């Protein structure tokens, strides 16, 4: 009796051929993961490994964003494969940023939001980035100026001042992310922006925009006229201080002139 053909023989080559012809756009997530594991688990069937990874973590995205240690809890998952899979978001981020160009033009709110969306791609906590641009919106420098947690972030004032002081450009755009996915500004975001406008006035720096970036979209404080509404607050404060000081001086002068000698 002749031996039966092994239905799994040449399975990997058939998968490769399928991807050459059709690509991955319509492949199930577990098959994409199965294929990605081929080079790092060469001697075992990666199909059941991929199935268990998707079942346990819920999606391809969640698998990519899980820690290597947790991935290794899945049977037959190797340390090297886990490290490779969890490095994918960093690779995607670098690829996407390079597609935009080394010095992209952030001359519109849409272009700016797209750039920062790629920059925040793999961030799990709130952070603040500052872009320094020239008069035409061309990016001159990008730097992180604040770190936080899942719900809040704090600007590193010293870093912000030093970066703006030694920058080649005098125009800045700030953006921070909302890991929750909702770009709606919090009350703290509004207070921070109002303070930021005043700080930039003191430093004679032109604040082009402050953006909140999230999976569900973005919020531009400039587009919503918040920056214009907050402009001049510091000058009004100085004016009130000067007026109060003048009134106090006048009272002192009046008291001296009318006091008993």
ABEGO torsion letter per residue (X at the ends): XBBBBBAABGAAAAAAAAAAAAEAAABBAAAAAAAAAAAABAABBAAAAAAAAAAAAGBAAAAAABBAAAAAABBGBBAAAAAAAAAAAAAAAAAAAAAAEABBBBABAAAAAAAAAAAAAABABBBBBBBBBBAAGBBABBBBABBBBAABBBBBAAAAAAAAAABABABBBBBBBBAAGBABBBAAAAAAAAAAAAAAAAAGBBBABBBBBBAAEBBBAAAAGAAAAABGAAAAAAAAAAAAAAAAAAAAAAAAAABBX
